[in-house]
């Protein structure tokens, strides 16, 4: 996992399988961003190949934290398999979904992969 700064909020970049092994770290990173005052956070799943129920739970929890802080949790995802999981679980309508970083309003990095 890595993080990219964006004008509208931080982007957490997740790659590979997002499962029970990765979810705790993702949860900590996202919770720390919200606790630091970032009410809107982006999760870049363009490099993700799999999401399990634990990862979905992390995203839902973080969404609630962002909403409670007056923001939103945005997902950046284009993989049809991951989009299908979001649709089947009913979560596709729960998140603003973008198919690239360039679709983020006010984007300055486009699809760049600069990390901090």
Long-range contacts (C-beta under 8 A, 24 or more apart in sequence): 1-25, 1-26, 1-29, 2-115, 2-116, 3-29, 3-115, 3-116, 4-44, 4-109, 4-112, 4-113, 4-114, 4-115, 4-116, 5-116, 6-42, 6-101, 6-104, 6-106, 6-107, 6-108, 6-109, 7-106, 7-107, 7-108, 8-40, 8-42, 8-104, 8-105, 8-106, 8-107, 9-38, 9-39, 9-40, 9-41, 9-42, 9-71, 9-74, 10-38, 10-41, 10-42, 11-41, 11-42, 11-43, 11-44, 11-76, 11-101, 11-104, 11-109, 12-41, 12-42, 12-43, 12-44, 13-44, 13-46, 13-47, 13-113, 13-115, 14-43, 14-44, 14-45, 14-47, 14-48, 15-47, 15-48, 16-47, 16-48, 16-49, 16-50, 17-48, 17-49, 17-50, 17-52, 18-45, 18-48, 18-50, 18-51, 18-52, 18-55, 19-50, 19-51, 19-52, 19-54, 19-55, 20-52, 20-54, 22-55, 23-52, 23-54, 23-55, 23-57, 23-58, 26-55, 26-58, 27-58, 27-61, 27-62, 30-58, 30-62, 30-65, 30-73, 31-62, 31-65, 34-62, 34-65, 34-66, 34-69, 37-69, 38-71, 39-66, 39-69, 39-70, 39-71, 39-72, 40-66, 40-71, 40-72, 40-73, 40-74, 41-66, 41-71, 41-73, 41-74, 42-73, 42-74, 42-75, 42-76, 42-98, 42-101, 42-104, 43-73, 43-74, 43-75, 43-76, 44-76, 44-101, 45-75, 45-76, 45-77, 45-79, 45-82, 46-76, 46-77, 46-78, 46-79, 46-100, 46-101, 46-111, 48-77, 48-79, 48-82, 49-79, 49-81, 50-81, 50-82, 51-82, 51-85, 56-85, 56-89, 56-91, 59-91, 59-95, 60-91, 60-94, 63-94, 63-95, 72-96, 74-98, 74-104, 76-100, 76-101, 76-103, 76-104
